């Protein structure tokens, strides 16, 4: 994965029960040269899209735009 040289957006839920967001964020930052890592505060892995929809949409729009 360290050879991946394309833009990557990693969106993480602060309170995910599927993984530890801080550990995943740290590793993604180290491994993805063109990666952007965002931890959405207050979100769980099930509520990611409706806990902070405005923030989620802004990050997706900027990344895809």
N, C-alpha and C positions, 0 to 999 in steps of 0.2 A: 504494500500500500504506500510505502514511502516514495515509490516511483510515480505515483499518480500526480500528474501535472495539469490538471484541469480545475476550474473553479468548483468548489464543493461547499454546500451549505449544510451544516449539521445543526438541527434544531433539537433541543433537549428540554425535557420537563424537569423542573427543579425537584419535584417530589415523586419522580418515577419510582415504581416498585420493580421495574424490569431491569434497571441498572442504576449505578451510582453516577448521577449527572456530572459531578465534579471530576471524577476519575476519567470518564469518557471524554469530557471537554478537554482536560489536560492532555490526554493521549492524542486526541484529534488535532489539537493545536501543534503538537510536536511532529505529527506524521504527515499532515496535509499541507504541502507548501502553499497552495492557493486556497486553503480552507478558511471558512468563516464559521465560528462556533457561537451559537446563541443559546443561553439557558433561559427559558421563559419562567419568570418567577411565579410561584404559587400554583403552577400546573402539575398535574400528574400525567402519567403516560396515557390515561384514558380521557383526560379532560384538556389535552393540549390545544385542541382547536376552539374550545369555547371558554377557557379560563381567561385568555388574553387574545381575543380574536384580532383586535386592531394591531397589536404588536406582531402577531403571526403574519397577518396580511402585509404589513409594511416590509418585514424581512423577506418574504417570498417575492413581493413585487420588485424590490430593489435587486434581489438576486437574479430574478428571471428577466428583468427589464433591460 
